[in-house]
Amino acid sequence: MDYTSLGRTGLRVSVAGLGCGGSSRIGMAHGRSSAEAAKIVRQCLDLGVNFFDTAMQYGTEEAVGLGIEGVPRDEVVISTKSQIARDGRRFPPAEVLANLDDSLRRLRLDHVDVFHLHGVRPEDYDHALEVREALLKARDAGKTRFLGITETGPHDPGHTMLRRALDDDGFDVVMTAFHMMNQNTREIVFPRTMERGIGTLIMFAVRSIFSEPDFLRTTMRALAEEGKVPAELARKDEPLDFLVHPSGAESVVDAAYRYARHEPGVDVVLFGTGNPAHVESNVRSILRPPLPEADRRKLRELFSHLENVGLTLPKNRS
């Protein structure tokens, strides 16, 4: 495993982190028990993964707590989150603080390393600042070491909320959307995080857009019809097959993880799965060298202008 420092926090983190949400929720979205999900956590630990990202909303905190049971606390880095608004109702700071306490109970920990405000929309950012003031007291009380904030990619593809958060410089870690066909993070987010020493967690590196061939084909055809990508890509059954060659990637998924991993400004690439075989292949991809420069250049030429691509699930999925 390769390790890096999570921005200015000084936390030593694996460059591959287990994301315990997404469409799988470490298998629990498909009927796996907490005990079965905990086995995925332990498998990751055996591979050297020490960063685990969960959230109250995911319903996987208990599984993470079970998976890290008995592991020395300083050998794992635990990140969890609470929403600050839902269905038009903004949660008062006391409610978010109570959510932090509940998360600690489910994780069976006395503190987490990073506590995030979860999926903050631009219109809720001023409220996020109020909640942050309350969380500073929780941090000082030792319930969390650092504060983070995560964006909601599908509802904020231009990173409007993170622009404000990074200008405020009041959060130690951010989670942002970045992948081969959603590249605007490179110009908008990473220069600021690198300048300020803010840790970066990458979500959506693969998701359905690259793991489900039918979804990729459908997306590419829709983009071609809008004139946003060359028509030849829409005519191919495997529109990104130019990435797969002996000196390049082994698969589109392999390419996607490697693309995200080696972007300047990226600290941790999150991967999510409930399949033990996928754990090993995902980690291997994240640890492989960068894609050939010619392939990266072609990806930039083809897709750097796109926005809000692949940040939602296919229409036939919830």
C-alpha positions as CSV (number, residue, x, y, z in Angstrom):
1,M,0.0,0.0,0.0
2,D,1.1,3.6,-0.6
3,Y,0.4,6.2,2.0
4,T,0.2,10.0,2.0
5,S,-0.6,12.8,4.4
6,L,-4.2,14.0,4.4
7,G,-3.4,17.6,3.7
8,R,-2.5,19.7,6.7
9,T,-4.1,17.2,9.2
10,G,-0.9,15.1,9.2
11,L,-3.0,12.0,9.2
12,R,-1.2,9.1,7.5
13,V,-3.7,7.6,5.1
14,S,-3.7,5.0,2.5
15,V,-4.2,6.4,-1.0
16,A,-7.0,3.8,-1.5
17,G,-9.9,4.3,1.0
18,L,-13.0,2.2,1.5
19,G,-16.1,4.2,0.7
20,C,-18.9,2.6,2.7
21,G,-21.8,4.3,0.9
22,G,-22.6,4.5,-2.7
23,S,-24.9,2.0,-4.5
24,S,-23.3,-1.0,-2.6
25,R,-22.8,0.2,1.0
26,I,-20.2,-2.5,1.4
27,G,-22.8,-5.1,0.3
28,M,-25.6,-4.0,2.8
29,A,-27.6,-2.4,0.0
30,H,-27.9,-5.9,-1.5
31,G,-28.9,-7.8,1.6
32,R,-25.5,-8.4,3.3
33,S,-25.5,-8.3,7.1
34,S,-23.3,-6.1,9.2
35,A,-21.1,-9.1,10.0
36,E,-20.6,-9.8,6.3
37,A,-19.9,-6.1,5.5
38,A,-17.4,-6.1,8.4
39,K,-15.5,-8.9,6.6
40,I,-15.0,-6.4,3.7
41,V,-13.5,-3.9,6.2
42,R,-11.1,-6.5,7.5
43,Q,-10.1,-7.6,4.0
44,C,-9.2,-4.0,3.3
45,L,-7.2,-3.8,6.5
46,D,-5.3,-6.9,5.4
47,L,-4.4,-5.1,2.1
48,G,-3.1,-2.1,4.0
49,V,-6.1,0.2,3.6
50,N,-6.4,2.3,6.7
51,F,-8.9,4.9,5.6
52,F,-12.6,4.2,6.0
53,D,-15.4,6.7,5.1
54,T,-18.9,6.1,6.3
55,A,-21.9,8.2,7.3
56,M,-25.0,8.2,9.5
57,Q,-27.1,8.2,6.3
58,Y,-25.3,5.1,4.8
59,G,-26.3,2.8,7.7
60,T,-22.9,1.2,7.7
61,E,-21.3,2.7,10.8
62,E,-22.0,-0.4,12.9
63,A,-20.4,-2.6,10.3
64,V,-17.3,-0.4,10.2
65,G,-17.1,-0.5,14.0
66,L,-17.3,-4.2,13.9
67,G,-14.7,-4.5,11.2
68,I,-12.1,-2.4,13.1
69,E,-12.8,-4.0,16.4
70,G,-9.5,-4.9,18.1
71,V,-7.4,-2.9,15.7
72,P,-5.2,-0.3,17.5
73,R,-7.0,3.0,17.2
74,D,-3.9,4.8,15.8
75,E,-3.8,2.3,12.9
76,V,-7.1,3.3,11.3
77,V,-8.4,6.7,10.1
78,I,-12.2,6.9,10.4
79,S,-14.3,9.5,8.6
80,T,-18.1,9.9,9.1
81,K,-20.7,12.5,8.4
82,S,-24.0,14.1,9.2
83,Q,-26.4,15.9,6.9
84,I,-27.3,19.4,8.0
85,A,-30.5,19.7,5.9
86,R,-33.1,17.4,4.4
87,D,-36.3,17.9,2.5
88,G,-36.1,21.7,3.1
89,R,-35.5,21.4,6.8
90,R,-32.2,22.7,8.2
91,F,-31.0,20.8,11.3
92,P,-30.1,22.9,14.3
93,P,-26.5,22.6,15.4
94,A,-27.6,20.6,18.5
95,E,-29.1,18.0,16.3
96,V,-25.9,17.6,14.3
97,L,-23.9,17.3,17.5
98,A,-26.3,14.6,18.6
99,N,-25.8,12.8,15.3
100,L,-22.0,12.9,16.0
101,D,-22.6,11.2,19.4
102,D,-24.9,8.6,17.8
103,S,-22.2,7.9,15.1
104,L,-19.6,7.4,17.8
105,R,-21.9,5.0,19.6
106,R,-22.5,2.9,16.4
107,L,-18.8,2.9,15.6
108,R,-18.0,2.1,19.2
109,L,-15.3,4.8,19.3
110,D,-14.7,7.7,21.6
111,H,-13.7,9.9,18.6
112,V,-13.5,10.0,14.8
113,D,-10.6,11.4,12.8
114,V,-12.7,13.5,10.5
115,F,-16.4,14.5,10.9
116,H,-17.9,15.9,7.8
117,L,-21.0,18.0,7.0
118,H,-22.5,15.8,4.5
119,G,-23.6,16.7,0.9
120,V,-24.0,20.4,1.6
121,R,-25.8,22.3,-1.1
122,P,-24.8,25.8,-2.0
123,E,-28.0,27.3,-0.5
124,D,-27.2,25.6,2.8
125,Y,-23.6,26.8,3.1
126,D,-24.3,29.7,5.5
127,H,-26.1,27.2,7.8
128,A,-23.0,25.0,7.5
129,L,-21.0,27.8,9.0
130,E,-23.3,28.0,12.0
131,V,-23.1,24.2,12.5
132,R,-19.3,24.4,12.2
133,E,-19.1,26.8,15.1
134,A,-20.9,24.3,17.3
135,L,-18.7,21.4,16.0
136,L,-15.5,23.3,17.0
137,K,-16.6,22.7,20.6
138,A,-17.0,19.0,19.9
139,R,-13.5,19.0,18.3
140,D,-12.1,20.7,21.4
141,A,-13.8,18.0,23.5
142,G,-12.0,15.3,21.6
143,K,-14.9,13.8,19.7
144,T,-13.4,14.5,16.3
145,R,-9.9,15.5,15.4
146,F,-10.7,17.4,12.2
147,L,-13.7,18.9,10.4
148,G,-14.6,18.2,6.8
149,I,-17.3,19.1,4.3
150,T,-18.6,17.1,1.3
151,E,-20.3,18.4,-1.8
152,T,-23.3,17.0,-3.6
153,G,-22.0,16.3,-7.0
154,P,-25.3,15.9,-9.0
155,H,-26.8,19.1,-7.5
156,D,-23.6,21.2,-7.6
157,P,-21.5,20.2,-10.6
158,G,-19.7,23.5,-10.7
159,H,-18.5,23.1,-7.1
160,T,-20.2,26.3,-6.0
161,M,-20.3,25.3,-2.3
162,L,-16.7,24.1,-2.2
163,R,-15.5,27.4,-3.8
164,R,-16.9,29.2,-0.7
165,A,-15.6,26.6,1.7
166,L,-12.1,26.7,0.3
167,D,-12.1,30.5,0.4
168,D,-13.2,30.3,4.1
169,D,-10.4,27.8,4.8
170,G,-12.3,26.6,7.8
171,F,-12.5,22.9,6.9
172,D,-9.5,20.6,7.1
173,V,-10.8,18.0,4.6
174,V,-13.2,18.1,1.6
175,M,-14.8,15.4,-0.5
176,T,-15.3,16.2,-4.1
177,A,-16.4,14.5,-7.4
178,F,-13.8,13.8,-10.0
179,H,-13.4,11.3,-12.8
180,M,-12.4,10.8,-16.4
181,M,-15.5,12.5,-17.8
182,N,-16.0,15.0,-15.0
183,Q,-12.8,16.9,-14.9
184,N,-13.6,20.5,-13.9
185,T,-12.4,19.8,-10.3
186,R,-8.9,20.1,-11.7
187,E,-9.3,23.9,-12.3
188,I,-11.8,24.7,-9.6
189,V,-11.0,22.7,-6.5
190,F,-7.5,21.2,-6.6
191,P,-5.5,24.4,-6.9
192,R,-7.2,25.8,-3.8
193,T,-6.8,22.6,-1.8
194,M,-3.1,22.3,-2.6
195,E,-2.5,26.0,-1.8
196,R,-4.2,25.7,1.6
197,G,-3.1,22.2,2.5
198,I,-6.7,20.9,2.7
199,G,-7.1,17.1,2.5
200,T,-9.0,15.8,-0.5
201,L,-11.1,12.7,-0.8
202,I,-12.3,11.6,-4.2
203,M,-15.8,10.2,-4.8
204,F,-17.3,9.1,-8.1
205,A,-13.9,7.9,-9.5
206,V,-15.7,4.9,-11.1
207,R,-19.3,4.6,-10.0
208,S,-21.8,3.3,-12.7
209,I,-20.5,5.4,-15.6
210,F,-17.4,3.2,-15.9
211,S,-18.5,0.0,-14.2
212,E,-21.6,-0.6,-16.2
213,P,-21.0,-0.8,-20.0
214,D,-24.6,-0.2,-20.9
215,F,-24.7,3.0,-18.9
216,L,-21.5,4.3,-20.5
217,R,-22.9,3.5,-24.0
218,T,-26.2,5.2,-23.2
219,T,-24.4,8.3,-21.7
220,M,-22.0,8.6,-24.7
221,R,-24.9,8.4,-27.2
222,A,-26.8,11.1,-25.3
223,L,-23.7,13.3,-25.2
224,A,-23.1,12.8,-29.0
225,E,-26.7,13.8,-29.8
226,E,-26.1,17.0,-27.9
227,G,-22.9,17.6,-29.8
228,K,-20.7,17.3,-26.7
229,V,-18.6,14.4,-27.8
230,P,-17.5,13.1,-31.2
231,A,-20.2,10.9,-32.9
232,E,-17.7,8.1,-33.4
233,L,-17.7,7.5,-29.7
234,A,-21.5,6.9,-29.8
235,R,-21.1,4.3,-32.5
236,K,-18.7,2.1,-30.6
237,D,-19.8,-0.7,-28.2
238,E,-16.8,0.2,-26.1
239,P,-16.3,3.9,-26.5
240,L,-13.3,4.1,-24.1
241,D,-11.5,1.1,-25.5
242,F,-8.6,3.3,-26.6
243,L,-7.5,3.2,-22.9
244,V,-7.1,-0.5,-22.9
245,H,-3.9,-1.7,-24.5
246,P,-0.6,-3.4,-23.4
247,S,1.1,-0.3,-22.2
248,G,-2.1,1.3,-20.9
249,A,-5.0,0.1,-18.7
250,E,-6.3,-3.4,-18.2
251,S,-9.9,-2.3,-18.3
252,V,-12.0,0.9,-18.2
253,V,-12.4,0.5,-14.4
254,D,-8.6,0.1,-14.0
255,A,-8.1,3.3,-16.1
256,A,-10.7,5.2,-14.1
257,Y,-9.0,4.5,-10.7
258,R,-5.5,5.2,-12.1
259,Y,-6.7,8.5,-13.7
260,A,-8.1,9.7,-10.4
261,R,-5.3,8.5,-8.2
262,H,-2.5,10.3,-10.0
263,E,-4.1,13.7,-10.4
264,P,-2.1,16.4,-8.6
265,G,-4.1,17.4,-5.5
266,V,-5.7,14.0,-4.9
267,D,-5.0,12.4,-1.5
268,V,-7.4,9.5,-1.2
269,V,-9.4,7.7,-3.9
270,L,-12.5,6.1,-2.4
271,F,-13.7,2.8,-3.8
272,G,-16.9,1.0,-2.8
273,T,-18.0,-2.6,-3.2
274,G,-19.5,-5.5,-1.3
275,N,-17.6,-8.0,-3.5
276,P,-14.4,-9.4,-2.0
277,A,-12.9,-10.0,-5.5
278,H,-13.5,-6.4,-6.4
279,V,-11.7,-5.1,-3.3
280,E,-8.4,-6.6,-4.4
281,S,-8.8,-5.5,-8.0
282,N,-9.7,-2.0,-7.0
283,V,-6.8,-1.6,-4.7
284,R,-4.4,-3.0,-7.3
285,S,-5.6,-0.4,-9.8
286,I,-5.2,2.5,-7.4
287,L,-1.7,1.4,-6.7
288,R,-0.7,1.1,-10.4
289,P,1.3,3.7,-12.2
290,P,-0.3,6.7,-14.0
291,L,-2.0,6.2,-17.4
292,P,0.3,6.9,-20.4
293,E,0.5,10.6,-21.0
294,A,-1.0,10.2,-24.5
295,D,-4.1,8.6,-23.0
296,R,-4.5,11.3,-20.4
297,R,-4.1,14.0,-23.1
298,K,-6.8,12.3,-25.2
299,L,-9.2,12.2,-22.2
300,R,-8.6,15.8,-21.6
301,E,-9.2,16.7,-25.2
302,L,-12.4,14.7,-25.4
303,F,-14.0,15.4,-22.1
304,S,-12.5,18.3,-20.1
305,H,-15.4,20.6,-21.2
306,L,-18.1,18.2,-19.8
307,E,-20.0,18.9,-16.5
308,N,-22.3,16.7,-14.4
309,V,-21.6,13.5,-16.3
310,G,-22.0,10.2,-14.5
311,L,-22.8,11.7,-11.1
312,T,-26.2,10.1,-10.9
313,L,-27.3,6.5,-11.1
314,P,-28.9,5.0,-14.3
315,K,-32.6,5.8,-14.5
316,N,-33.6,2.2,-13.8
317,R,-31.6,2.3,-10.5
318,S,-32.6,3.9,-7.3
